[in-house]
Amino acid sequence: MNSNCDILEFKNKEYACTFEITIDLIGGKWKPLIIWHLGTKGTQRFNELKKLIPKITQKMLTQQLRELEADNLVDRKVYAQVPPKVEYSLTDLGKSLMPILSMMCKWGEDYYELITL
């Protein structure tokens, strides 16, 4: 683990520390939600994910899924049939994020309860 936050090169980018890499991989408004739903609901088709995250546009969902797939966090399985069928699921690497996201969810619950008292 690089806790000293030395400059790291990864995927043609420079990072001040490994935490930055993590944020780059799963940060943003949609990626944590996509990972969360795939981790808690299991394998999903595109439209199923879209229903679970109604505020995301089709374009953004497509982009985020492609990035997560490129980063080996999500697996995309295409079935050779008509009409085409595509399913998304977490890879083992993606599944390894679930304890982190669960802790974030718990923190959000605690924060909400504290603030809304």
Secondary structure, 3 states (H helix, E strand, C coil): CCCCCCCEEECCEEECCHHHHHHHHHCCCCHHHHHHHHHHHCCEEHHHHHHHCCCCCHHHHHHHHHHHHHCCCEEEEEECCCCCEEEEEECHHHHCCHHHHHHHHHHHHHHHHHHCC
